[in-house]
Amino acid sequence: MSGYSAKQVLDQLGRPGEHRVLRGDLALVGLPGLVYTPAVGLGLPAVAFGHGWLQPVTRYRALLRHLASWGFVATAPGARRGPLLSARLLAGDLRTALDVCTGVRLGEGDISVDAERLAVAGHGAGGGAAVLAAAGDERVRAVVTLAASETRPSALDAARGVGVPALHLAAGEDRIAPPVGHAEAIAEAWRGPVQVRTLPKVSHLGFAEGRHWSELLLDGRGAHGAQRLARALVTAFLLRVLKGERQWDALLENDVKGAPLTYHRPALATS
């Protein structure tokens, strides 16, 4: 893909990758949630994803499956769905999910994860929990958030201690976690390389797939366009940081229609 435009890279990464995907259940190891993996592969990168407040992990299946199709083990613990979500406990679940990925042979024993290529990600409060997880786990090499919200303990405070590369996708019409006080504030406090992209016409729930009763309480609903952009941008970022693949840089370094760069502190590190 060298020499291709940002749009061409976006089109490429917006489609599933070459890997056949397997789905599993974290409950088999005592932690409710989902795990998607390539059908085979040793020494794979892995990402643990934190769900948003009141959101079931099934609202992120397409993203997890997409990442697996591009060669990642993608997991989402689902034990914190109550109204009193604890970001601290969800951060602990993300770290436990990474423990599972690195400590257990997946599939039929022909899938393994490289402990040097781990990331955390999340939506809303799950994004804040991902920041907390990264601050407390030196194995984490990259962080991604979607419509991140401030948490207790403070994700903003935790960001000051995180030096790994981060991508924060913010929703321009988010009334639950407005970008200025949440994703952008976290990015400005970030110690390492970081960028924020703001999707201007997207609500807080724009990144969540399908429909759910929580839309009666929260802001907006899922948006296919936002989810497609997120899949491509998150995949490009993780391929770049965890695998050192430079062919996706046109997408990461330029404005993209519907997802312009609104804050950027270079440069991205490689694995």
CORSUL-V512755 format. One record per residue. N is the residue number from 1. RES is the residue in one small letter. PSI is psi in radians with two decimals (999 if undefined). OMEGA is omega in radians with two decimals (none if undefined). NEAR is the number of other ideal C-beta (glycine too) atoms within 12 Angstrom. Layout:
BEGIN
n;res;psi;omega;near
N;RES;PSI;OMEGA;NEAR
N;RES;PSI;OMEGA;NEAR
END
This chain:
BEGIN
n;res;psi;omega;near
1;m;0.07;-3.11;22
2;s;2.36;3.13;12
3;g;-0.04;3.14;11
4;y;2.70;-3.14;20
5;s;2.90;3.09;20
6;a;-0.70;3.14;31
7;k;-0.71;-3.14;21
8;q;-0.69;3.09;21
9;v;-0.70;3.10;32
10;l;-0.77;3.11;32
11;d;-0.72;-3.12;21
12;q;-0.84;-3.06;25
13;l;-0.20;3.04;37
14;g;-0.23;3.10;33
15;r;2.72;3.11;17
16;p;2.62;3.09;24
17;g;-2.92;-2.99;29
18;e;-0.19;-3.02;15
19;h;2.37;2.94;24
20;r;2.46;-2.96;19
21;v;2.40;3.02;31
22;l;2.55;3.10;25
23;r;2.44;3.09;26
24;g;-3.09;-3.08;30
25;d;2.16;3.13;22
26;l;-0.35;-3.13;35
27;a;-0.41;3.12;17
28;l;-0.36;3.09;15
29;v;0.31;3.02;21
30;g;0.13;3.13;16
31;l;1.94;-3.14;32
32;p;2.49;3.11;24
33;g;-3.09;-3.07;39
34;l;2.67;2.97;37
35;v;2.30;3.08;43
36;y;2.38;-3.11;44
37;t;2.72;2.87;41
38;p;2.73;-3.09;35
39;a;-0.58;3.09;23
40;v;2.80;3.05;23
41;g;2.32;3.10;30
42;l;2.53;3.12;18
43;g;0.66;-3.09;24
44;l;2.68;2.95;39
45;p;2.74;-3.11;42
46;a;2.63;3.08;48
47;v;2.36;3.06;50
48;a;2.26;-2.99;53
49;f;2.29;3.12;56
50;g;2.23;-3.11;56
51;h;2.78;3.08;49
52;g;2.97;-3.14;52
53;w;2.20;-3.14;38
54;l;0.09;-3.06;29
55;q;2.27;3.02;43
56;p;2.64;-3.13;29
57;v;-0.34;3.12;43
58;t;-0.29;3.11;26
59;r;0.02;-3.14;37
60;y;0.27;-3.07;45
61;r;-0.74;-3.09;31
62;a;-0.68;3.10;32
63;l;-0.80;3.13;46
64;l;-0.77;3.12;44
65;r;-0.71;-3.14;34
66;h;-0.79;3.13;37
67;l;-0.70;3.11;46
68;a;-0.64;3.14;44
69;s;-0.36;3.09;30
70;w;0.21;2.97;40
71;g;0.25;3.12;36
72;f;2.59;2.84;46
73;v;2.13;-3.05;52
74;a;2.14;-3.06;52
75;t;2.64;-3.13;53
76;a;1.81;3.07;52
77;p;2.52;-3.02;44
78;g;0.63;-3.05;35
79;a;-0.04;-2.97;27
80;r;0.89;-3.02;36
81;r;-0.05;-3.11;29
82;g;2.93;-3.11;16
83;p;-0.38;3.13;13
84;l;1.02;-3.10;14
85;l;2.27;3.07;31
86;s;1.96;3.12;24
87;a;-0.58;3.12;39
88;r;-0.78;3.13;27
89;l;-0.64;3.10;27
90;l;-0.67;3.06;47
91;a;-0.70;3.07;39
92;g;-0.66;3.10;27
93;d;-0.67;3.11;39
94;l;-0.73;3.10;50
95;r;-0.67;3.10;33
96;t;-0.71;3.10;30
97;a;-0.69;3.08;51
98;l;-0.64;3.06;44
99;d;-0.78;-3.14;26
100;v;-0.81;-3.10;33
101;c;-0.70;-3.08;45
102;t;-0.36;-3.03;29
103;g;-0.16;-3.07;17
104;v;2.31;2.99;26
105;r;2.18;-3.08;21
106;l;3.04;-3.09;34
107;g;-2.28;3.09;26
108;e;0.53;-3.14;12
109;g;0.04;-3.09;10
110;d;0.30;3.10;16
111;i;2.19;3.10;32
112;s;2.83;-3.07;25
113;v;2.45;3.07;37
114;d;2.05;-3.10;25
115;a;-0.17;3.09;24
116;e;0.02;-3.09;23
117;r;1.20;-3.08;34
118;l;2.55;3.10;40
119;a;2.77;2.98;49
120;v;2.63;-3.11;51
121;a;2.97;3.09;54
122;g;2.88;-3.13;55
123;h;2.35;3.09;52
124;g;-2.20;3.09;48
125;a;-0.51;3.06;42
126;g;-0.52;3.03;53
127;g;-0.75;3.05;57
128;g;-0.70;3.10;49
129;a;-0.61;3.10;50
130;a;-0.67;3.08;56
131;v;-0.78;3.09;52
132;l;-0.73;3.14;42
133;a;-0.73;-3.13;47
134;a;-0.66;-3.13;46
135;a;-0.44;-3.08;37
136;g;0.21;-3.07;24
137;d;1.84;-3.07;31
138;e;-0.15;3.09;17
139;r;-0.42;-3.03;29
140;v;2.26;-3.10;41
141;r;-0.19;-3.11;37
142;a;2.66;3.13;45
143;v;2.39;3.06;56
144;v;2.36;3.02;52
145;t;2.62;3.06;55
146;l;2.05;-3.12;56
147;a;0.88;-3.08;53
148;a;2.51;3.06;55
149;s;2.62;3.05;42
150;e;2.62;-3.03;33
151;t;3.04;2.94;38
152;r;2.06;-0.04;21
153;p;2.89;-2.97;24
154;s;2.11;3.01;23
155;a;-0.58;3.12;47
156;l;-0.80;3.10;31
157;d;-0.72;-3.12;22
158;a;-0.59;-3.10;36
159;a;-0.51;-3.12;37
160;r;-0.29;-3.14;21
161;g;0.11;-3.07;24
162;v;2.05;-3.09;35
163;g;0.01;-3.13;23
164;v;2.79;3.14;37
165;p;2.55;-3.13;35
166;a;2.53;3.00;48
167;l;2.13;3.10;49
168;h;2.07;3.05;53
169;l;2.11;-3.09;53
170;a;2.69;3.13;46
171;a;2.07;-3.03;50
172;g;-0.46;-3.14;31
173;e;0.50;-3.12;24
174;d;2.02;3.09;38
175;r;-0.08;3.05;20
176;i;-0.81;3.14;37
177;a;1.30;-3.13;45
178;p;2.41;-3.04;23
179;p;-0.70;-3.04;37
180;v;-0.72;-3.09;20
181;g;-0.05;-3.05;20
182;h;-1.54;-3.06;38
183;a;-0.79;-3.11;51
184;e;-0.66;3.11;34
185;a;-0.72;3.09;30
186;i;-0.75;-3.13;45
187;a;-0.71;3.14;40
188;e;-0.53;3.10;24
189;a;-0.24;-3.01;30
190;w;2.40;-3.11;36
191;r;-0.45;-3.06;23
192;g;-2.96;3.09;29
193;p;2.41;-3.02;29
194;v;2.60;2.97;41
195;q;2.59;3.06;43
196;v;2.32;2.97;37
197;r;2.26;-3.11;46
198;t;2.10;3.09;37
199;l;1.88;-2.83;37
200;p;-0.57;-3.02;25
201;k;0.48;-3.04;18
202;v;2.45;3.10;39
203;s;3.10;-3.11;31
204;h;-0.69;-3.12;42
205;l;0.11;-3.11;40
206;g;-0.50;-3.10;42
207;f;-0.14;-3.12;52
208;a;2.36;-3.01;44
209;e;2.61;3.05;33
210;g;-2.83;3.13;22
211;r;2.68;-3.12;17
212;h;2.61;-3.09;25
213;w;-0.41;-3.13;14
214;s;-0.27;3.07;27
215;e;-0.35;3.08;23
216;l;-0.40;-3.10;12
217;l;-0.58;-3.01;17
218;l;-3.05;-2.97;31
219;d;2.02;2.96;29
220;g;-2.81;-3.12;31
221;r;2.98;-3.13;27
222;g;2.52;-3.12;36
223;a;2.03;-3.06;32
224;h;-0.70;-3.13;19
225;g;-0.74;3.11;22
226;a;-0.70;-3.13;40
227;q;-0.67;3.12;37
228;r;-0.79;3.08;31
229;l;-0.78;-3.12;39
230;a;-0.77;3.14;48
231;r;-0.80;-3.10;43
232;a;-0.79;-3.10;41
233;l;-0.75;3.13;47
234;v;-0.74;3.12;50
235;t;-0.80;3.13;44
236;a;-0.80;-3.11;46
237;f;-0.82;-3.10;48
238;l;-0.63;3.05;49
239;l;-0.66;3.14;38
240;r;-0.85;-3.01;39
241;v;-0.77;-3.05;41
242;l;-0.45;-3.10;44
243;k;-0.11;3.10;29
244;g;0.37;-3.11;21
245;e;2.06;-3.04;28
246;r;-0.16;-3.04;23
247;q;-0.15;-3.13;20
248;w;0.11;-3.01;37
249;d;-0.51;-3.14;26
250;a;-0.59;3.13;26
251;l;-0.62;-3.06;40
252;l;-0.41;-3.00;36
253;e;-0.03;-3.07;24
254;n;2.79;2.98;24
255;d;2.53;3.11;22
256;v;2.40;3.11;35
257;k;2.17;-3.13;20
258;g;-0.12;-3.14;29
259;a;1.08;-3.12;43
260;p;2.68;3.03;22
261;l;2.19;3.10;27
262;t;-0.21;3.04;25
263;y;2.39;-3.05;27
264;h;2.16;2.99;26
265;r;1.82;-3.08;21
266;p;3.04;-0.07;15
267;a;2.75;-3.13;17
268;l;2.44;3.06;32
269;a;2.81;3.09;20
270;t;2.91;3.11;22
271;s;999;none;24
END
